[in-house]
Amino acid sequence: MAATCPACALADLTVPVPAALRDRGTRLDRPTRKLLAVPDEPVARSRTSTVLLLLAVLSALSTLDALVLLVRSEAGGPVHALLSLLCRAAVTVALYRASTALRRAADRRHQAAGTWPATRQQWRPVYALWRAAWLCRGCRAAFLPADPLRPDFPPSPPLSFEHFRTWLTETARRTETAHHPSPAPEQPTAPAA
């Protein structure tokens, strides 16, 4: 079932945006494909954080090996095995804490820069809108038909390709803030008399 374009009122020239991008027969040039592509998913971890997390996992395996040595009481007695276990556990904890600290710092930078969506949870509604969007090949407009995601969701006006991604992001942001309003600031209380 095709959606009717709000600009030209035709339904035979419309196609879902994801299908139009997958179909090589659709004559979309590279810049147009880039304008209609789904906004990038936020990166959950930095490369450095991922490397540190991998090293923490390897260190945890080494710690398990030291635990086995402690249980078997080999390699210089139980004191030596206990010290080896504690040192390896300390390295594992340090690597894991460094990894999480780097990830949190990256998240704070994204939020401070005003980058949205900054998290995968914020990106999901953007992706859902993108999947529900349609393209009219006749008038070269992108649009969202009425009721694509839920019954109270309004249709969009015809959008130029240049404004499509911005519209997706802003609509998802407004939808998120409507469902998750920010908490009201606390009012100062008067001192008791």
Secondary structure, 3 states (H helix, E strand, C coil): CCCCCCCCCCCCCEEEHHHHHHCCCCCCCHHHHHHHCCCCCCCCCCHHHHHHHHHHHHHHHHHHHHHHHHHHCCCCCHHHHHHHHHHHHHHHHHHHHHHHHHHHHHHHHHHHCCCCCCCHHHHHHHHHHHHHCEEECCCCEEECCCCCCCCCCCCCCCECHHHHHHHHHHHHHHHHHHHCCCCCCCCCCCCCC
